[in-house]
Amino acid sequence: MLHTLSIRDFVIVDVLELEFEPGFTVFSGETGAGKSILIDALALVLGERGDAGMVREGRPRADLSAAFNTGAEAAAWLADHEMSDEDGGRVLLRRTIDAGGRSKAWINGITATLAQLRELGDLLVDIHGQHAHQQLLRPGAQRTMLDSQGGLHDLTASVDGAWKEWRAITSQRLRFETDARAVEAEREQLSWQVDELDALALKPDEWTTIGDEHRRLAHATALLEGAQAAVESLSEGEGAIATQLSAIVHRLQQLAAIDPLLNEALASLEPAAIEITEAARSLNDYLSRVELDPARLTAVEARMDAIHSAGRKLRIAPEQLMHELALRRERLARLQESSDIAALRAREDAAAERYRVAAQALSKRRAVAGTQLSAAVTDAMQTLNMTGGRFEIALIASDPTGHGVEDIEFRVAAHPGATPRAIAKVASGGELARISLAISVIASVATTVPTLIFDEVDSGIGGAVAEVVGRLLRRLGETRQVLCVTHLPQVAALGNEHFAVRKLTDDALALTRIEKLDTTSRVDEVARMLGGIEITTTTRKHAKELLSAA
């Protein structure tokens, strides 16, 4: 449930702090006062895209935040993303947009992406816009509405995935049939390249390993002479370091018996003598293993030349040959597979069958969902001054697409005995608005989202129907938090809470103000909605009657 909404320097709002209660809350005000700014601000906090034009003129940034009491699904989402607050029952969303159009967002003080705001927002709020009835005229919107109401997201995703797989294989086959000569030429080229590299029988990191060995073999004489000279100096030659150092240690040991202060020097010299002896032993071991091997040097040089020649021929660095061999093998396998028309067609047929199965499953579920939604909307139409009217969802067979094998068409018969026809052709603006409202309310009942917002979805409705709409929304508010921007006094009178939106102009600067109405001011606002700017005794009396009846 939405608990508070804070807006600062947004469009024509300077500072606004609102607290909300459960139940049915209405917002009213004159045209242009900024009623829908509230919805726009909340949508922005919930992850909608914004721009610099939303920042109040002359201000550095717009700052918006909304606090919600979380339900189970939202709490689980926050826990999964490690964004829960201390008690786990509240979430604070914040969004800023600066004058340059740059945006930042936070969830419980943790930096968040717009995608995360939208994911969480879908679990907190469901917004039905004032132009929802116009969407009913678009076939794509009708399909989306039916699939959403029927909970068919997984099936539609499966159909779309199967469609893409089928089309990809078909495109591969057509491409081969069109470019068979070019594909065959590439396949032949790759085949001899792979054969040549396979014949080379490269080992992992061989270029590096053989390079190291070549350096040792090529410099074997220098290595042997240098190591032998070091051994002579350390331990075997006349005046060897090890011999001299051993004599020094022996003499100092004798002197240290006289003066213990020499022990410190001995402590350094004794390990040094040991290290020199070990170094000489290591060098002798090296000399026993390294030898001049002209034959091995010749073999290594021949191997390096073969690898280098292969790299030069294929225009590949020697150290990249193993990697390129793997890439060429993979590409060759794909080409060999794609050049097998029979195999390609078999794969294409299998993909087509997977698509057919998925599409049929979707069609069956759509038929069930269409029947249920048709019945529910038809029932709702009877209470919305369309007695005897009928709503019907038709599934019309079509060529396969990523959306399935049928088009969705919303049809309506506005009068008893009339044949249902496409809604775009027979429904008036008022009828569209009423049908759209019925679908919105039905869809809202099916969802678990705790806060529902209706932004002037009652446009095109009036008279007795308006009261029916208000009671419909109020009944919905018994189980959900419902916020409604309305221009109808019959709807406004039925709200549990009522906010009035005013636009003030001061020194040519327009500002929006919103106040929560008490009993007296609410009568005046409903009277204004009934009679216009001038409130008369009659309109005030009528307003009191509406509020009393509610």
Summary of the structure (lengths in Angstrom):
residues: 550
radius of gyration: 41.2
end to end distance: 23.6
largest distance: 129.7
contacts: 1694
relative contact order: 0.13
helix: 59%
strand: 19%
